[in-house]
């Protein structure tokens, strides 16, 4: 039996439904998601329909997001939920902290700051910031954030080593 399909959900739940729908599409569609999760396609349909009360379970979201790494929009549901709670999700860099790279990372941060400044100057030269300009600025900001997280990882490693 399917859920009622005339429900009006609050905006935050509608946003989650949109993220779940994008996740299911990224995974390969309702049939593929249902097969992976061991459930019926109709249940997946209900879970992504903005007019039903059904939602994917946390373990189901985790399984689908685990298998859509690298695809556009990933992680669909996690990023949406983080935003709803007032957080911004930033991928942790894959470098290995050695405790000796703070100076190198700081120099790299200075370069990233310079790249951001250059992007802002170039994209605002005509007095209009279009979507492509904003996307360039966002990418430069993401680089700065990733480098700062790497510096934090270095500092944390130094602290852990000092405690031992």
N, C-alpha and C positions, 0 to 999 in steps of 0.2 A: 504494500500500500504506500502511496506517495503522500507527501505532506500537502497541506492546503497551499495553494499557489496564489493567494490573494492577500498575503500579509504585507504590511508596510513597515519595513524595518527602520530603525533610527539611522542617521547618516553614518555613524561609526561602524555599524554592522553592515551597511551597504558597501562601505569601503572595503571591509574584510571580504565580503562576497566577491567584489571586483578583483581583489588580489588572489583569492582562491581560484576564480575563473581563469585568470592569467596563468597561474601555476599549472592548472590542469591542461591548458592549451600548450604551455611550454613542454609539458611532459609528453604530449602526443595526443591529447584529447580524452574524452570521457571513457571510452572503451579501454584505452591503454591504462589510464589511472585506475579504473575499476579492476582490471586484471592484476595490476601490481599490488593493489591494496586488498585483494581477495573479497571484493564486494560487488554488488550489482551496479551496472551502468546507471540505472534509475536513481540510486542513492547518490551517486556523484552528481547527477543532474540536479537533484534536490539541493545538494550542498553548495552548488555554485549559482543557483537561481536566486535572484535578489528578492523574490516574493515568497520564499519559504523560510521556516525557522531552523532548518537543518544546517549544520556546519560540519566541515571535516574535523576529525579529532586531531589533537596535537601530534600524536604519533604518526598519523597519516600525512599531515603537513610536513613533518620532519622527514619522512621517507621520500616524499615527492621532491622536496627542496634539496635533499641530499643528492638526488639523481638528476637535478637540473642545474647543477653548478656550472658556471661558465655561459649559460644561456642568458640572453637579454632579460633584464628585469629581476634576475636572481639576487637575493632571496625574496620572492614576491610577498609572502605573508609576513615573514619576520620583519622586513623593512617597513611594511605598512603598520604593523603593531608597534614597533619602536617609535615611529613618527607619531602615532596616536598617543603615546605615553610621553612625548616631548623629547625623545632622543633622536639622534641621527646615527644611522648605522654606517660604520666605516670599516672596510676590510683591513685586517691586520696584515702588515707586510710579511713576506715569507723569509726575510733575512734571519740569520741566526745571530743572536746577541752574543758578543764575545767579551763585553766589558771594556774593550779597548778602542772602540770606534766612535766615541762621542765627538771627538774633534772633527773627524771626517764627516760624520752626520751633521754636525753644526755647520760646517762649510757647505755641505750639500743643501742645508736649509736656507742658507743665505742665497744660493743660486736659485732655489725654488721661489723664494720671495721676490728676487729680481725678475724671474720669468712671469710671475703673477703681475708685478708692476708693469712690465712691458705689455702683457696682454691687455691690461686695463687701458693703458695709454693708446695702444693701437686700435682697440675696439671702440673707444669713445672718441676717436679723432673726428669722426663725422657728426658727432653729437647724437647718434642713435645707437642704441644697443639692441641688436636683433637677437633672435633665439640662438643662432649659431655663435654669436659673440658671447652671449651668456653661458653657453655650453663650454666654450673655450675657457672662460674665467672659472667656471665650476671645476673643470679638469685640473686647472692649475691649483685651485684651492685643495682639491683632493690630494694632489701630490704633496702639498705642504703638510696636510694632516697626516698622511701616511708616513712621511719622514719624521714628524714629531712623535708619532707612536713608536717608530723604531728607536728614537732617542730615549723615550720613556722605557722601552724594553731594555736598553743598554743600562740605564740607571738602575732599574730594578734588579738586573743581574749583578751589578756591583754591590748593591745592598744585600742581596742573598749571599753572595760570596763573603761579605764582611761578617755576616751573622754566623757563618759556619765555624 
